[in-house]
Amino acid sequence: MNFSLNEEQLSLQETVKKFAKNELTDIAKKMEQEDKSADKSVLKKFADLGILGVNLPKEYGGAGMNHFEAVLVLEEVAKISIAIAFPVFESSFGPALAISNFAPEELKKRVLPKICSGEIVVAVSMSEPNAGSALTDLTTHARIKGDKLILNGQKRWCSGAGHADGYVVYCRLSEQEGAKGIGALYIEKNTKGFTFGKQDHHMGFRGVSSADMYFDDVVLPKSNIIVPAGGFKKLMEAFDLERCGNSTMSLACAQSSYDFVLEYIQERKQFGKRIIDFQAVQMQLAEMKMKLDASRLLIYRAVVNADKSLPSIADSSIAKCFANEITREVTGKAMQLMGGYGYSKEFPIEQKMRDSWGWGIAGGSIDIQKTNIASALVGRRFNQRK
Ligand SMILES: Cc1cc2nc3c(=O)[nH]c(=O)nc-3n(C[C@H](O)[C@H](O)[C@H](O)COP(=O)(O)OP(=O)(O)OC[C@H]3O[C@@H](n4cnc5c(N)ncnc54)[C@H](O)[C@@H]3O)c2cc1C
């Protein structure tokens, strides 16, 4: 077991770090202030650097690296802001990976190269007004009629809604009840009958658009099916990788808060001395660092064990759950250590704290991950309905 990065990985990390700091900081600030998503010029910057679809196969325009390298890239961009990192997240951990792992060849060729070249962003839409944790209660459905699909229903909380060009939509593709009837399809924005509600404004995640989505007799080619009915388990396997992206976003909020506050406490003076010289402050700092390192190792374990295939549900749920919990704690501690300055919008910590909270809800709540972990430990699923 080796815990060091090799030369190529160090160089990749350094390159992305410099790029993110120099090229993205001001844009990210504007996105936060205006609650607006990244425009196509940002996608072009990502594409030029080759960091969209880092872990997608080269034949579809990806960089052909492994998930571990994708984690390194995502963390550096997300340290600037999670909103600006969203296209990187979606292209390396999110819906792009469901397409790459399970879609028919024609659909892969149609969509993935456009994601990697920054021409389009693709979001994932699973949740509905009455199907959140109980995802298998979803009712959005597509009826198969010859070589066409007729899609109807309503979705909620999709990150990217209204802004993304394409959507991986979980829906019912057969009459079978529960998980058995669920599959997923691909739909482009501007398809007739596909509309959006008003923009949501969250506590954090500013610059990540979100809105209800409505499907009214939307006609799609049958070839837009990514996974047919009966493929819910497969979709969840791809989601195990999404959880590693979610964990990395959480870690990036925490790590960047820690990095900022580490400098601050060595400069700020009270009672005539630097506040790092107070033992209570030293304890906080040590606790933050321990949590960060443990979280990082859990994420690395999940993706290194997976290499280029999909991580296990246990590894990914443990990594997500821990990262979701510690990011709230570490960003909170960072705020406290900065006193009034931490609470001020003039400094980055209050945003990090607001952003950090969303990750333990998005992608399956913290408690749902704990149920997944317990299931993996005893080797059976727990029925939540009985
Ligand atoms: C910032 C953000 C981004 C999101 N992005 C997306 C996206 O891109 N695409 C998408 O499809 N969805 C997205 N979501 C939705 C997200 O997946 C859901 O909010 C989440 O799954 C929880 O569902 P819910 O909000 O309906 O809460 P509920 O399911 O109503 O849960 C409420 C509370 O009850 C608890 N609970 C429920 N059932 C159980 C149980 N069986 N055992 C223990 N506790 C339970 C939960 O842990 C939670 O604390 C996003 C949400 C947020 C906040």
The ligand as a Gaussian input file, in Angstrom:
#p B3LYP/6-31G(d) Opt

LIG

0 1
 C      -28.379000      20.657000      -2.824000
 C      -29.188000      19.529000      -3.375000
 C      -28.921000      19.044000      -4.635000
 C      -29.692000      17.992000      -5.161000
 N      -29.444000      17.567000      -6.435000
 C      -30.235000      16.602000      -6.980000
 C      -30.052000      16.190000      -8.331000
 O      -29.169000      16.678000      -9.037000
 N      -30.904000      15.254000      -8.834000
 C      -31.888000      14.695000      -8.092000
 O      -32.598000      13.848000      -8.596000
 N      -32.065000      15.056000      -6.790000
 C      -31.281000      15.990000      -6.224000
 N      -31.468000      16.389000      -4.920000
 C      -32.532000      15.770000      -4.131000
 C      -32.003000      14.792000      -3.098000
 O      -31.547000      13.614000      -3.710000
 C      -33.124000      14.543000      -2.091000
 O      -33.397000      15.769000      -1.437000
 C      -32.748000      13.469000      -1.083000
 O      -32.693000      12.197000      -1.678000
 C      -33.713000      13.437000       0.104000
 O      -35.037000      13.390000      -0.341000
 P      -36.127000      14.419000       0.265000
 O      -35.579000      15.782000       0.132000
 O      -37.421000      14.110000      -0.383000
 O      -36.171000      14.110000       1.800000
 P      -36.996000      12.903000       2.501000
 O      -36.830000      11.655000       1.750000
 O      -38.364000      13.391000       2.782000
 O      -36.200000      12.766000       3.866000
 C      -36.342000      13.700000       4.935000
 C      -35.546000      13.189000       6.111000
 O      -36.055000      11.926000       6.531000
 C      -35.011000      10.981000       6.580000
 N      -35.476000       9.668000       6.132000
 C      -36.323000       9.378000       5.113000
 N      -36.466000       8.047000       4.976000
 C      -35.689000       7.479000       5.918000
 C      -35.388000       6.151000       6.285000
 N      -35.929000       5.108000       5.643000
 N      -34.526000       5.934000       7.303000
 C      -33.967000       6.981000       7.957000
 N      -34.205000       8.270000       7.662000
 C      -35.061000       8.509000       6.665000
 C      -33.928000      11.475000       5.654000
 O      -32.653000      11.020000       6.033000
 C      -34.059000      12.985000       5.807000
 O      -33.266000      13.425000       6.864000
 C      -30.707000      17.411000      -4.386000
 C      -30.941000      17.899000      -3.086000
 C      -30.199000      18.938000      -2.583000
 C      -30.464000      19.457000      -1.196000

